[in-house]
């Protein structure tokens, strides 16, 4: 998945701010490209790429629960979105897989917290670390305006956990669907 920030794209950037670490350059629009061959707009100032990968810290039961409640992206009513690129610290990556799992779910309740906001908030996680990119994770969220407060609660809850202490850089990008005359269609 590719996220191109610039002056082209159906998503209008309402807010772009660093929650931790360095910010991205300010831009007005975001194009979300799902195919590898999709052309990045020539006006892109920055491009973030990630791949959908294996669920790293999820048990099979948790994966089933997520799949059962996860709505598709592109729902017509989901005209708000957030892209929150995250890079974790070297200390995080120095932990073993089971130690990261313990912080992620057993102590921080990341999956359990997220489940409480499904299906109001659709999400897709892509991984940039696998590609050697500047952000380890590129979480993308879509929701209806009526669920904006719930989304803010979700983000605040996750930032209040032990897991967030391992975040070195996070940029919070909030968006509104602004493709006049274009309907959203599930992907």
Protein Blocks (a to p, Z undefined) as FASTA:
>chain_A
ZZdddjedjbdcfbdcdfehjdddddfbdcddfbfklccdfklmbdcdddddddfkbcfk
lmmmmmmmmccehiaklmcccdddddddfklmmpcfklmmmmmmmmnommmmmmmmpckb
gcddddfklnopabfbdcdddddfklmmmmmmmmmmmmmpmklmmpfbdcdddddddbeh
iacddZZ
